[in-house]
Amino acid sequence: MSNEECIDSCLNDSACVLLQYNSINDECFQWNTSLHLQFLLLQESGPESHYYVMFKVDLPNDTCPASLDNVNLYFFTDIYYISWIKTYFGWQAGYCRDGWRRLIRSTPTCIKAVPMLFGTSKPEAEAKCNSIGAKLIGVETENEVNWMWEQVKQNASGQKSLYWLDGERVGVERTKFTYSNIMTYNNDKLLSNTSIAELSITTTPNGQM
């Protein structure tokens, strides 16, 4: 199979997200979302390897960025949202299930806002997360906060509901939290942001929120 045929084959296959072509023996390898659901790490190699690697991205208005620095590259399939992240060694791909969003963290993380009935306890929220193969998560960046607020607005249905976040305040410290798992780490500067503080509700002794 020629290089052009390899590219066309992947472009015409909605499940194909990445291809690797060997120019010496015309070998074409394609990665399909239905078969390769793990995270992919692409490492750069020199021309002596005779391998070419190409991956699919969705670019706004069919534009082509002049530089890949600080550019968020992503691709949507019928089922998955895939983000491509530039690393020191090359590129890293992360898959998220439909309805989930990829977070840019030190470890690949997908997040989903799950509205719960008003009065749901934290253990009940954790059990709900576990039932869908997930963990209760805290917040690390301002972009995550903005996305969470948008989810609250979109899911508003006129009835009382709530969203649980992982993290319990340490004493009276506003920016110190302990977490029930390793999915979230403290960020003192971020947690001092008013919009972050408003995501957590503290009950006062007289019952006011």
N, C-alpha and C positions, 0 to 999 in steps of 0.2 A: 504494500500500500504506500503510495506516495505521500509526501508531507501535506499537499493540498487535499488529497482524499481523506487523510486522517483528520484534518481540521474541519472539513465539510461534514464528515460523519459525526463529529462531536457537536458541531453547531446545530445539526438537524435532529439531534437526540436531546430532548428536554431534560433527561435525567443525567446526562453527561456534564460534569463540572470541571474536569481537568483532563489533559492529555499529555502524554510523554512520547516523543518521537525520536527514534534512533536513525540518524542519517546514513549510517554505514550499511545496515541491513534492511532499511525501510520497515522497521518494526514500529507498530502503533499500539500504545497502551492507553486505555481510557478508564477513568474512575467514574463510577456510576453511584448516585446517591442511594439507590436501593441495595447496593452491595457493600459500600464503604461508608459506614455511618460513624466511624471514629474520626478523631481530629487528625488532620494532615499537617505535616511539617515539611516544607520544601526548602532544601538547602541548595545554595548557589554552587555551581561547578564551572570549571573552565571549558574552553572550546575543545580541548583534547578528549573530553568525554563523548563528544558527538551526540549528546542528548539535548533536545529542545523541550521545554516544558511550557505549556500554555494553560491558563485557567480563565473561566468565564466570569465576567463582571457586568453589572448594570450601571451604565454611565448616564447621568442626566442629560436629556436632549441630545443624545448621541455625541456628546463632546468627548474630547480626548485631552486629559490633563497634561500640561507641559512637564510636570514633575510628580513623582509618586510620594514625595515627602508630605506628611500631614494630610494625606488623602484617605478617606474612608472608602474602601472598596468592598462591595457586597454583591450578592447574587441571589435572586429568588427563584426557587423551583416551585412545582405545584404543591410541595409538602414542606420544604425546608427553607429557612433563611440562613445563608452562609456568608460569613464575614471573612475577609482576607486581611491579615494584620502583618505589617512589615516587621521583621525581627532582625537581630544582628546577623543571623546566618542565612536569612532568605525570607520565606513567607509562611505564615501559619493560617490554616483554615479551620473555622469552627462552625459546627452545625447546630441549629436550633430547630426544635419541632414547630409545627405550624401554631401560631398564636403566642410564641415565645420570642423574646428579644435577647440578642447577644450583648453582654456587658464587656467593656474593655477593662479587664482586670489582670492581675498577675497570673491567674489560672483561668482557662476557658470557662465561662459561666453563662448560662441562659436563665432568663427570669420571666415570670408570668404573674400578672396581677390576678388574684383570686378573691372576688368579693365574698364576704361571709355574713351571716345573719348577725344583727346587732346583739351583743351579749355573748358572742363566741369567746371562749377562754383561750389563752395561749396554748395549753396542751392540746386543745381541740384543733387549733390552727396548725400546730405541728403535725398532728395525726393526719389532717387533710393533705398537707404537703407530702407526707410519707406515702399516702395512698396513691399519689400520682407520680411517684418516683422522684421526689424533690425534697429540698430542705428549706426551712424558713430562713430568710436572708435579711441582712441589714443593708444599710446604704453607705456607699463610699465616695461617690462623686456628685457634683452638682447636676450633671447631665442625668444621672439616675433619678435624682429628686424631681427634676422637671418632667421626666417621663412618667414617674409615679403619679404626680399630680394630674397629668393628662389622662391617665388611666382612670383615676377617680372621677374626673369630669365625664368621660365617655361612658362609664358604667353606671352613672347616676340614673336611678329609675324612679325617684320620688319616695322610695321607702328607705328606712334606716339600714345601713350596712356598714361594715368596717373592713379594714385591711390590717393584718398583723405584720409587723416588721420584727426581725430578731434584734436583740439588744436590750439590756437592762442598765439603767443609770447606776453609777457607783456613788452612793451617798447623795450629796447635793451637788456634785460636780456636773456641770452642764455638758461638758464635752468628753466625759469618761463613761464608757459603756463596757459591759462584759457580754460576750456572745456565746451562744450554746454550741456553735460549731466553728470550723475554720474558714467558712465562706466569706467572712467579713472581718476587716481590720479597722482599728480606730484611726480617725483622721481629725485631730484636734481643730485645725483651721476650718475644715469643712463643717464640723458639727457645731461650730459657733455661729453658723449662718442661720438667720431667723427662719428661713423656709424649711431648713432641716429640723429645727426645734419644733416647728408646728406639726411635723409628721408624728411626733410622739405626744401622747396625752398623759398628763399626770393628775391623779385624783388627790385633792386636798383633804385634810381631816374633816372639813364640814361638808364634803361630798360634791363640791363644785369641780368642774373640769377646766 
